[in-house]
């Protein structure tokens, strides 16, 4: 019997794009798909569109439409998780696209003992119209850490439910928290990497996810959500799917990337404050982070060369007390 797959789709003011995204779900060639569309207090005609589409669902797709007051993408996804009945869980954003064999190809890769499947994605930049592939290297351990979004992969609902894994109500790094909390409860050798999932991510410069990492805001404290992740996740040890060295590098990279984004055009005092907060947190959480083996040239294998260079250079600059001045003058 085929394992059922639930696709959770948060919806907010998406009436103009739902025909395409929901249509892609309806076109899936997999025989047992559940679509849980959560209307998160949309102010346009999204709910009406969802209800109309629900009545048109094909025989292999069961569509649930849930209407709730606006609470943000985290609460919408959590409501979707509460309503999901599929044994496998996938996430999809309202303006993204998936090929006809998206679900079937991922399920085919997920063996009976596998606990997650992670695939590459296609990035669609709306402004330029450019599409670029982000393929994963199944032979590189780092591939498990490259994509921090919840889509382009499959989760097991029994693991999610057993450990009460949910999206934390935050305005930054909510995907990061969910993914690595989940992976901390996975077993070594049971997370499968595939080169491509076919998931097409629509990138809009004006989106909330884009703006969250590009400005300093007291409600967007990245250290708070990272600190909560460390407290909530299963400790990394023998048998864990997560590798301690790679995970530490991931946290270094996340802090560096956050500082590079929020410092652009910000006031000197604000940049200094957020720099001191982030670097103090990093030292407290990972006292020996500067000695991480992945900060050497060519490491970690599977990471983009440009990103490796940027992270390594930032740590070197900080060692010389030059990272903050660099951030201030950008």
Order of alpha helices (4+ residues) and beta strands (2+ residues): beta-alpha-beta-alpha-beta-alpha-beta-alpha-beta-beta-alpha-beta-alpha-alpha-beta-alpha-alpha-alpha-alpha-alpha-alpha
